[in-house]
Amino acid sequence: LNNIGATCYMNSTLQSLSNTNELTEYFLKEYKLNESNNEKKMSNEYYKLIKNLWDKDKNNKPFSPNEFKEVLSELNPLFKGIAANDSKDLVNFLLQRIHSELNIIKNEYNPNNIDFNNSIPDQLNRNKILQNFLIEYKVNYNSIISKLFYGIFETQSKCFGCQNIKYNFQVFNFIEFPLEKVNQYCFNTGKRNYFNFIQNSNVNPDIDIYECFEYYSNIEIMSGDNQMYCNICNKNMDSYYGTVLYSLPKILIINLNRGRNAVYQCNVNFTEQLDLFTYISNKSGNYLYELYAIICHIGPSSNSGHFVAYCKNRMDKMWYLYNDGIVSKCKSYYDYKGKMPYILFYKEK
């Protein structure tokens, strides 16, 4: 994909999604193009781009995704012009937009209302809320995007005063780990030696990908300005608050957030195989994953740097570096070393 004006963020995102085999197979074999349907503008352009990328008659010549960029800019002003943008924002927009265009809501079923502030903090209350949520989810989320990329996370908050527990379930299409906060969590919990760190303060400590999931699942005490409102006590109260992954999607996207302008630089150690059994509450779901794409950031900030993608080709299963109009073969995914990994794409095994 040729760079048509600071579009490396777009090219690396599109190459990563393109090598998502189930998604590409859907657009190549099942999607029906209807140019007159303005309600599917983004899906239509994505279909045409995928057809171009995997057209065997193109003789491996790069092409310029001008039409895709034009529609993208029309639908979201964030991507107008030739200003540098963020791959994370594009991934999020594309997944949400294509899902909304292709989603089929089966009917107008409305589940019975359940009181999320039930004063009985027991497992039965949680199960009622979960059952209600899952019924509603099956009705309202029915697209190729939701089938591949959507997971469910659960939040719980427990009031210090009345001990009431609030349960809530929500969908997600990627997980974001703020790396600076992850490292601070590791210092606070004794996983990092602060005195060793300050002796080498010019380099931020490495982070392990499993430490990111530990941080995500950490239980916090919400106090002071962060108190949570309790409907039983009728006022803001100190509370425990925690998040847990209930179920994971077939395609797991992880954003290694380095803060504004990608200023927080550190190495993140991750493996080609990922076992998340410890970090999900629904043990009957999938939890083993395999890496197939990495978006890396090169440079001092997202406004002045460069995005490239390392992807495991969906056809020959070999790793390639996708650097705008130049594609080169890699020895393995480990060729990314020396660049800052920014977004990881895993598929269930």
C-alpha positions as CSV (number, residue, x, y, z in Angstrom):
1,L,0.0,0.0,0.0
2,N,1.6,3.3,-1.1
3,N,1.8,6.1,1.4
4,I,-0.5,8.8,0.1
5,G,0.4,11.5,2.7
6,A,1.2,10.4,6.3
7,T,-0.9,7.3,5.9
8,C,1.5,4.8,7.4
9,Y,-0.9,4.5,10.4
10,M,-3.6,3.5,7.9
11,N,-1.5,1.1,5.8
12,S,-0.2,-0.8,8.8
13,T,-3.7,-1.1,10.2
14,L,-5.1,-2.3,6.9
15,Q,-2.4,-4.9,6.4
16,S,-2.9,-6.3,9.9
17,L,-6.7,-6.5,9.4
18,S,-6.2,-8.0,6.0
19,N,-4.2,-10.9,7.4
20,T,-7.0,-11.6,9.8
21,N,-8.0,-14.7,7.8
22,E,-11.7,-15.1,8.9
23,L,-12.4,-11.4,8.2
24,T,-10.8,-11.5,4.8
25,E,-12.5,-14.8,3.8
26,Y,-15.8,-13.2,4.7
27,F,-15.2,-10.2,2.4
28,L,-13.8,-12.2,-0.4
29,K,-16.4,-15.0,-0.4
30,E,-19.6,-13.8,1.3
31,Y,-19.8,-10.0,1.2
32,K,-22.2,-8.6,-1.5
33,L,-21.1,-5.3,-2.9
34,N,-23.9,-2.7,-3.4
35,E,-22.5,0.6,-4.5
36,S,-25.8,2.3,-4.2
37,N,-26.2,1.4,-0.6
38,N,-24.8,4.5,1.2
39,E,-25.5,2.9,4.6
40,K,-22.6,0.5,3.9
41,K,-20.0,3.0,2.6
42,M,-17.1,1.9,4.8
43,S,-17.8,-1.8,4.3
44,N,-18.0,-1.3,0.5
45,E,-14.6,0.4,0.4
46,Y,-13.1,-2.1,2.7
47,Y,-14.3,-4.9,0.4
48,K,-12.8,-3.2,-2.6
49,L,-9.5,-2.7,-0.8
50,I,-9.4,-6.4,0.3
51,K,-10.1,-7.5,-3.3
52,N,-7.2,-5.4,-4.6
53,L,-4.8,-6.6,-1.9
54,W,-5.5,-10.3,-2.7
55,D,-5.9,-10.1,-6.4
56,K,-3.4,-12.5,-7.9
57,D,-3.3,-10.7,-11.2
58,K,-1.8,-7.5,-9.7
59,N,1.7,-8.9,-10.1
60,N,2.5,-7.8,-6.5
61,K,2.6,-4.2,-7.5
62,P,1.7,-1.7,-4.7
63,F,-1.4,0.4,-5.2
64,S,-2.6,3.6,-3.6
65,P,-5.7,3.4,-1.4
66,N,-7.0,6.8,-2.4
67,E,-10.7,5.9,-2.6
68,F,-10.6,4.2,0.8
69,K,-8.9,7.2,2.4
70,E,-11.5,9.5,0.8
71,V,-14.5,7.6,2.2
72,L,-12.7,7.3,5.6
73,S,-12.2,11.1,5.7
74,E,-15.8,11.7,4.8
75,L,-17.1,9.5,7.5
76,N,-14.7,10.6,10.2
77,P,-13.2,14.1,10.2
78,L,-10.3,12.9,12.4
79,F,-8.7,11.3,9.4
80,K,-9.1,14.2,7.0
81,G,-6.1,15.7,5.3
82,I,-2.5,14.5,5.5
83,A,-1.9,15.0,9.2
84,A,-0.4,12.1,11.1
85,N,-2.9,9.9,12.9
86,D,-3.0,7.0,15.3
87,S,-3.4,3.3,14.3
88,K,-5.3,2.7,17.5
89,D,-8.0,5.3,16.6
90,L,-8.3,3.8,13.1
91,V,-8.7,0.2,14.4
92,N,-11.4,1.3,16.8
93,F,-13.3,3.3,14.2
94,L,-13.2,0.7,11.5
95,L,-14.4,-2.1,13.9
96,Q,-17.3,0.0,15.2
97,R,-18.3,1.4,11.8
98,I,-18.2,-1.8,9.9
99,H,-20.0,-3.6,12.7
100,S,-22.8,-0.9,12.7
101,E,-23.2,-1.2,8.9
102,L,-23.3,-5.0,8.9
103,N,-25.1,-5.7,12.2
104,I,-28.4,-7.5,12.0
105,I,-30.6,-6.9,15.0
106,K,-32.9,-10.0,15.1
107,N,-35.8,-8.3,16.8
108,E,-36.8,-5.7,19.3
109,Y,-36.7,-7.9,22.3
110,N,-36.2,-6.0,25.5
111,P,-35.1,-8.1,28.5
112,N,-36.8,-7.6,31.8
113,N,-35.3,-4.9,33.8
114,I,-32.9,-6.0,36.6
115,D,-32.0,-3.8,39.5
116,F,-28.2,-3.4,39.2
117,N,-28.2,-1.9,42.7
118,N,-29.9,-4.9,44.4
119,S,-29.1,-4.8,48.1
120,I,-28.4,-8.5,48.2
121,P,-24.7,-9.0,47.4
122,D,-24.9,-12.6,46.4
123,Q,-23.9,-14.8,43.4
124,L,-27.6,-15.1,42.4
125,N,-27.8,-11.4,41.7
126,R,-24.7,-11.6,39.5
127,N,-26.1,-14.6,37.6
128,K,-29.4,-12.8,36.9
129,I,-27.6,-9.8,35.6
130,L,-25.2,-12.0,33.5
131,Q,-28.1,-14.0,32.0
132,N,-30.0,-10.8,31.1
133,F,-26.9,-9.3,29.5
134,L,-26.1,-12.4,27.4
135,I,-29.7,-12.6,26.0
136,E,-29.5,-9.0,25.0
137,Y,-26.0,-9.4,23.6
138,K,-27.2,-12.3,21.3
139,V,-30.0,-10.2,20.0
140,N,-28.2,-6.9,19.4
141,Y,-24.7,-8.0,18.3
142,N,-24.8,-10.0,15.1
143,S,-22.1,-9.1,12.5
144,I,-18.9,-10.6,11.3
145,I,-17.1,-8.0,13.4
146,S,-18.9,-8.8,16.7
147,K,-18.4,-12.6,16.0
148,L,-14.7,-12.1,15.6
149,F,-13.6,-9.1,17.6
150,Y,-16.0,-8.6,20.5
151,G,-15.5,-9.9,24.0
152,I,-17.1,-9.2,27.4
153,F,-15.7,-7.8,30.5
154,E,-17.2,-7.6,34.0
155,T,-16.9,-4.9,36.6
156,Q,-17.7,-5.2,40.3
157,S,-17.8,-2.5,43.0
158,K,-18.4,-3.2,46.7
159,C,-19.4,-0.4,49.1
160,F,-17.3,-0.2,52.3
161,G,-20.4,0.8,54.3
162,C,-23.4,-1.5,53.3
163,Q,-21.3,-4.2,51.6
164,N,-23.6,-4.0,48.5
165,I,-22.0,-5.3,45.3
166,K,-22.8,-3.8,41.9
167,Y,-22.3,-6.0,38.9
168,N,-22.0,-4.8,35.3
169,F,-21.1,-6.4,32.0
170,Q,-19.9,-4.6,28.8
171,V,-18.6,-5.5,25.4
172,F,-15.1,-4.5,24.1
173,N,-13.3,-4.8,20.8
174,F,-9.7,-4.3,22.1
175,I,-7.9,-4.1,25.4
176,E,-5.8,-1.1,26.2
177,F,-2.8,-1.3,28.6
178,P,-1.4,2.0,29.8
179,L,2.3,1.0,30.1
180,E,3.4,3.7,32.5
181,K,0.6,2.7,34.9
182,V,1.5,-1.0,34.5
183,N,5.1,-0.3,35.6
184,Q,3.9,1.8,38.5
185,Y,1.7,-1.0,39.6
186,C,4.7,-3.4,39.4
187,F,6.7,-1.0,41.7
188,N,3.8,-0.7,44.2
189,T,3.3,-4.5,44.4
190,G,7.0,-5.3,44.7
191,K,7.5,-6.7,41.3
192,R,10.0,-3.9,40.5
193,N,12.9,-2.8,42.7
194,Y,12.6,1.0,42.8
195,F,16.2,1.5,43.9
196,N,17.6,-0.6,41.1
197,F,15.4,1.5,38.7
198,I,16.6,4.9,39.8
199,Q,20.2,3.8,39.4
200,N,19.4,3.2,35.7
201,S,16.7,5.8,35.4
202,N,17.5,6.6,31.8
203,V,15.8,3.3,30.8
204,N,12.3,2.3,31.8
205,P,12.1,-1.3,33.0
206,D,10.8,-4.0,30.6
207,I,7.2,-5.0,31.0
208,D,5.9,-8.6,30.6
209,I,2.6,-9.0,28.8
210,Y,1.2,-11.0,31.6
211,E,2.0,-8.2,34.0
212,C,-0.4,-6.1,31.9
213,F,-3.2,-8.5,32.4
214,E,-2.4,-8.6,36.2
215,Y,-2.7,-4.8,36.3
216,Y,-6.0,-5.0,34.3
217,S,-7.4,-7.4,36.9
218,N,-6.2,-5.5,39.9
219,I,-8.7,-4.5,42.6
220,E,-8.5,-0.8,43.5
221,I,-9.8,1.1,46.5
222,M,-11.8,4.1,45.3
223,S,-11.6,6.8,47.9
224,G,-11.3,10.6,48.3
225,D,-12.2,12.3,45.0
226,N,-12.7,8.8,43.4
227,Q,-15.5,7.6,45.8
228,M,-18.3,5.8,44.1
229,Y,-22.0,6.6,44.6
230,C,-24.0,3.9,46.5
231,N,-27.7,3.8,45.9
232,I,-28.2,2.0,49.2
233,C,-26.3,4.5,51.3
234,N,-27.5,7.4,49.1
235,K,-24.1,9.0,49.0
236,N,-20.5,8.7,47.7
237,M,-18.7,5.9,49.6
238,D,-15.3,4.3,49.7
239,S,-15.5,1.2,47.5
240,Y,-13.5,-1.7,46.1
241,Y,-13.5,-1.7,42.3
242,G,-12.3,-4.4,40.0
243,T,-12.5,-5.5,36.4
244,V,-12.3,-9.1,35.1
245,L,-12.4,-10.5,31.6
246,Y,-15.6,-12.6,31.3
247,S,-15.1,-14.0,27.8
248,L,-12.5,-13.3,25.1
249,P,-13.1,-12.8,21.4
250,K,-11.8,-15.0,18.6
251,I,-9.5,-12.1,17.6
252,L,-7.8,-10.4,20.5
253,I,-6.4,-6.9,19.9
254,I,-4.1,-5.4,22.5
255,N,-3.1,-1.7,22.5
256,L,0.2,-1.1,24.4
257,N,-0.6,2.6,25.2
258,R,2.5,4.7,25.6
259,G,0.6,7.9,26.6
260,R,0.1,11.1,24.7
261,N,2.5,11.3,21.7
262,A,4.0,7.9,22.5
263,V,6.4,9.4,25.0
264,Y,6.7,6.4,27.3
265,Q,9.3,4.2,25.8
266,C,10.0,0.7,27.2
267,N,10.3,-2.8,26.0
268,V,7.3,-5.1,26.2
269,N,8.1,-8.8,26.3
270,F,5.4,-10.9,24.7
271,T,5.4,-14.4,23.2
272,E,3.9,-15.9,20.1
273,Q,1.7,-18.1,22.2
274,L,-0.5,-16.5,24.9
275,D,-2.3,-18.4,27.7
276,L,-5.0,-16.3,29.4
277,F,-6.7,-19.0,31.4
278,T,-5.8,-17.2,34.7
279,Y,-7.3,-13.9,33.6
280,I,-10.9,-14.9,32.5
281,S,-13.8,-15.8,34.7
282,N,-15.6,-17.9,32.1
283,K,-13.3,-20.9,32.1
284,S,-15.3,-22.7,29.4
285,G,-14.3,-20.1,26.8
286,N,-11.2,-19.9,24.7
287,Y,-8.0,-18.7,26.4
288,L,-5.1,-19.9,24.1
289,Y,-3.9,-17.5,21.5
290,E,-1.4,-17.2,18.7
291,L,0.2,-14.0,17.5
292,Y,-0.3,-13.0,13.9
293,A,0.3,-9.3,13.6
294,I,2.2,-6.5,15.3
295,I,1.9,-2.7,14.6
296,C,5.1,-1.0,15.6
297,H,5.9,2.6,16.1
298,I,9.2,4.1,15.1
299,G,10.2,7.6,16.2
300,P,9.9,10.0,19.1
301,S,6.1,10.6,18.9
302,S,3.0,9.5,17.1
303,N,3.0,13.0,15.4
304,S,6.5,12.6,13.9
305,G,7.2,8.9,13.8
306,H,6.3,6.1,11.5
307,F,4.1,3.0,11.7
308,V,4.9,-0.4,10.2
309,A,3.3,-3.8,10.5
310,Y,4.8,-7.3,11.0
311,C,2.2,-9.8,9.8
312,K,2.0,-13.6,9.5
313,N,0.7,-13.9,5.9
314,R,-2.7,-15.7,5.9
315,M,-1.7,-17.8,2.8
316,D,1.9,-18.9,3.2
317,K,2.0,-18.5,7.1
318,M,5.4,-16.6,6.8
319,W,6.1,-13.4,8.6
320,Y,6.5,-10.2,6.5
321,L,7.4,-6.6,7.2
322,Y,4.7,-4.3,5.7
323,N,6.3,-0.8,5.4
324,D,3.9,1.1,3.1
325,G,4.8,0.2,-0.5
326,I,7.6,-2.1,0.5
327,V,7.0,-5.7,1.7
328,S,9.9,-7.8,2.8
329,K,10.2,-11.3,4.2
330,C,11.1,-11.8,7.9
331,K,12.8,-14.7,9.7
332,S,10.2,-14.6,12.4
333,Y,7.9,-12.2,14.3
334,Y,11.0,-11.5,16.5
335,D,12.3,-9.2,13.7
336,Y,10.2,-6.4,15.3
337,K,12.9,-6.1,18.0
338,G,14.4,-2.6,18.1
339,K,11.0,-1.0,17.4
340,M,8.2,-0.1,19.8
341,P,5.3,-2.6,19.6
342,Y,2.1,-0.7,19.8
343,I,-0.8,-3.0,18.8
344,L,-0.7,-6.8,19.0
345,F,-3.2,-9.0,17.1
346,Y,-3.8,-12.5,18.5
347,K,-6.1,-15.2,17.2
348,E,-7.5,-18.1,19.2
349,K,-5.8,-21.4,18.7
